[in-house]
Amino acid sequence: MAATLLVTLAAGTVMWLVDHREFPNLGTSLWWSVQTVTTVGYGDVVPSQVGGRIIAAVAMLQGIAFISVVTAAVTAALIEQARRRRGVADDSDVSPQLERIDTRLRAIESALARGSDPRQSGPPSTEGPPSGS
């Protein structure tokens, strides 16, 4: 936020110094800078010189970056709130469950490779499939 405020003030001041024709006073240039950084851009005042357009590009990129950071922060807060509501404290709680699932999956794969029913610990069955299947 501080960087965006600094860029807004600097862009307005430098624009006033660079392009007196379009920005006859500091108030007009600061108004333009705020419009540009917030991506509103009414178009009532626009830079006409190349230097002014470069300053405008920097201000626009800073505004877009600031909006992106704010959006990411809000999204992260909403996701964390949803995780707390679901009762998931963090990813480390899931790790033991994944290990148990992996162990069971390996046992099933091993039993299938031997040709036996993974629910039984005995040798493979020589009978046909269970009735009703």
MODELLER restraints for C-alpha pairs under 7 A, 6 or more apart:
rsr = mdl.restraints
at = mdl.atoms
rsr.add(forms.Gaussian(group=physical.xy_distance, feature=features.Distance(at['CA:4:A'], at['CA:62:A']), mean=6.26, stdev=0.5))
rsr.add(forms.Gaussian(group=physical.xy_distance, feature=features.Distance(at['CA:4:A'], at['CA:63:A']), mean=6.89, stdev=0.5))
rsr.add(forms.Gaussian(group=physical.xy_distance, feature=features.Distance(at['CA:4:A'], at['CA:66:A']), mean=6.73, stdev=0.5))
rsr.add(forms.Gaussian(group=physical.xy_distance, feature=features.Distance(at['CA:7:A'], at['CA:59:A']), mean=6.48, stdev=0.5))
rsr.add(forms.Gaussian(group=physical.xy_distance, feature=features.Distance(at['CA:8:A'], at['CA:33:A']), mean=5.57, stdev=0.5))
rsr.add(forms.Gaussian(group=physical.xy_distance, feature=features.Distance(at['CA:8:A'], at['CA:34:A']), mean=6.23, stdev=0.5))
rsr.add(forms.Gaussian(group=physical.xy_distance, feature=features.Distance(at['CA:8:A'], at['CA:37:A']), mean=6.56, stdev=0.5))
rsr.add(forms.Gaussian(group=physical.xy_distance, feature=features.Distance(at['CA:8:A'], at['CA:59:A']), mean=6.63, stdev=0.5))
rsr.add(forms.Gaussian(group=physical.xy_distance, feature=features.Distance(at['CA:9:A'], at['CA:30:A']), mean=6.70, stdev=0.5))
rsr.add(forms.Gaussian(group=physical.xy_distance, feature=features.Distance(at['CA:11:A'], at['CA:33:A']), mean=6.19, stdev=0.5))
rsr.add(forms.Gaussian(group=physical.xy_distance, feature=features.Distance(at['CA:11:A'], at['CA:55:A']), mean=6.13, stdev=0.5))
rsr.add(forms.Gaussian(group=physical.xy_distance, feature=features.Distance(at['CA:11:A'], at['CA:59:A']), mean=6.55, stdev=0.5))
rsr.add(forms.Gaussian(group=physical.xy_distance, feature=features.Distance(at['CA:12:A'], at['CA:29:A']), mean=4.73, stdev=0.5))
rsr.add(forms.Gaussian(group=physical.xy_distance, feature=features.Distance(at['CA:12:A'], at['CA:30:A']), mean=4.34, stdev=0.5))
rsr.add(forms.Gaussian(group=physical.xy_distance, feature=features.Distance(at['CA:12:A'], at['CA:33:A']), mean=5.05, stdev=0.5))
rsr.add(forms.Gaussian(group=physical.xy_distance, feature=features.Distance(at['CA:13:A'], at['CA:26:A']), mean=6.54, stdev=0.5))
rsr.add(forms.Gaussian(group=physical.xy_distance, feature=features.Distance(at['CA:13:A'], at['CA:29:A']), mean=6.76, stdev=0.5))
rsr.add(forms.Gaussian(group=physical.xy_distance, feature=features.Distance(at['CA:13:A'], at['CA:30:A']), mean=6.89, stdev=0.5))
rsr.add(forms.Gaussian(group=physical.xy_distance, feature=features.Distance(at['CA:15:A'], at['CA:29:A']), mean=6.25, stdev=0.5))
rsr.add(forms.Gaussian(group=physical.xy_distance, feature=features.Distance(at['CA:15:A'], at['CA:52:A']), mean=5.87, stdev=0.5))
rsr.add(forms.Gaussian(group=physical.xy_distance, feature=features.Distance(at['CA:16:A'], at['CA:23:A']), mean=5.38, stdev=0.5))
rsr.add(forms.Gaussian(group=physical.xy_distance, feature=features.Distance(at['CA:16:A'], at['CA:24:A']), mean=6.91, stdev=0.5))
rsr.add(forms.Gaussian(group=physical.xy_distance, feature=features.Distance(at['CA:16:A'], at['CA:25:A']), mean=6.54, stdev=0.5))
rsr.add(forms.Gaussian(group=physical.xy_distance, feature=features.Distance(at['CA:16:A'], at['CA:26:A']), mean=5.87, stdev=0.5))
rsr.add(forms.Gaussian(group=physical.xy_distance, feature=features.Distance(at['CA:16:A'], at['CA:29:A']), mean=5.53, stdev=0.5))
rsr.add(forms.Gaussian(group=physical.xy_distance, feature=features.Distance(at['CA:18:A'], at['CA:52:A']), mean=6.60, stdev=0.5))
rsr.add(forms.Gaussian(group=physical.xy_distance, feature=features.Distance(at['CA:19:A'], at['CA:52:A']), mean=6.60, stdev=0.5))
rsr.add(forms.Gaussian(group=physical.xy_distance, feature=features.Distance(at['CA:22:A'], at['CA:45:A']), mean=6.89, stdev=0.5))
rsr.add(forms.Gaussian(group=physical.xy_distance, feature=features.Distance(at['CA:22:A'], at['CA:47:A']), mean=6.40, stdev=0.5))
rsr.add(forms.Gaussian(group=physical.xy_distance, feature=features.Distance(at['CA:23:A'], at['CA:29:A']), mean=5.44, stdev=0.5))
rsr.add(forms.Gaussian(group=physical.xy_distance, feature=features.Distance(at['CA:32:A'], at['CA:45:A']), mean=6.33, stdev=0.5))
rsr.add(forms.Gaussian(group=physical.xy_distance, feature=features.Distance(at['CA:35:A'], at['CA:41:A']), mean=4.86, stdev=0.5))
rsr.add(forms.Gaussian(group=physical.xy_distance, feature=features.Distance(at['CA:35:A'], at['CA:42:A']), mean=6.93, stdev=0.5))
rsr.add(forms.Gaussian(group=physical.xy_distance, feature=features.Distance(at['CA:36:A'], at['CA:59:A']), mean=6.40, stdev=0.5))
rsr.add(forms.Gaussian(group=physical.xy_distance, feature=features.Distance(at['CA:36:A'], at['CA:60:A']), mean=5.74, stdev=0.5))
rsr.add(forms.Gaussian(group=physical.xy_distance, feature=features.Distance(at['CA:37:A'], at['CA:59:A']), mean=5.41, stdev=0.5))
rsr.add(forms.Gaussian(group=physical.xy_distance, feature=features.Distance(at['CA:37:A'], at['CA:60:A']), mean=5.29, stdev=0.5))
rsr.add(forms.Gaussian(group=physical.xy_distance, feature=features.Distance(at['CA:37:A'], at['CA:62:A']), mean=6.59, stdev=0.5))
rsr.add(forms.Gaussian(group=physical.xy_distance, feature=features.Distance(at['CA:37:A'], at['CA:63:A']), mean=4.14, stdev=0.5))
rsr.add(forms.Gaussian(group=physical.xy_distance, feature=features.Distance(at['CA:38:A'], at['CA:63:A']), mean=5.64, stdev=0.5))
rsr.add(forms.Gaussian(group=physical.xy_distance, feature=features.Distance(at['CA:39:A'], at['CA:60:A']), mean=6.79, stdev=0.5))
rsr.add(forms.Gaussian(group=physical.xy_distance, feature=features.Distance(at['CA:39:A'], at['CA:63:A']), mean=6.55, stdev=0.5))
rsr.add(forms.Gaussian(group=physical.xy_distance, feature=features.Distance(at['CA:47:A'], at['CA:53:A']), mean=5.79, stdev=0.5))
rsr.add(forms.Gaussian(group=physical.xy_distance, feature=features.Distance(at['CA:83:A'], at['CA:89:A']), mean=6.97, stdev=0.5))
rsr.add(forms.Gaussian(group=physical.xy_distance, feature=features.Distance(at['CA:108:A'], at['CA:118:A']), mean=5.27, stdev=0.5))
rsr.add(forms.Gaussian(group=physical.xy_distance, feature=features.Distance(at['CA:111:A'], at['CA:117:A']), mean=6.39, stdev=0.5))
rsr.add(forms.Gaussian(group=physical.xy_distance, feature=features.Distance(at['CA:111:A'], at['CA:118:A']), mean=5.06, stdev=0.5))
rsr.add(forms.Gaussian(group=physical.xy_distance, feature=features.Distance(at['CA:112:A'], at['CA:118:A']), mean=6.90, stdev=0.5))
rsr.add(forms.Gaussian(group=physical.xy_distance, feature=features.Distance(at['CA:115:A'], at['CA:124:A']), mean=5.90, stdev=0.5))
rsr.add(forms.Gaussian(group=physical.xy_distance, feature=features.Distance(at['CA:116:A'], at['CA:123:A']), mean=6.52, stdev=0.5))
rsr.add(forms.Gaussian(group=physical.xy_distance, feature=features.Distance(at['CA:116:A'], at['CA:124:A']), mean=4.14, stdev=0.5))
rsr.add(forms.Gaussian(group=physical.xy_distance, feature=features.Distance(at['CA:116:A'], at['CA:125:A']), mean=6.57, stdev=0.5))
rsr.add(forms.Gaussian(group=physical.xy_distance, feature=features.Distance(at['CA:117:A'], at['CA:124:A']), mean=6.82, stdev=0.5))
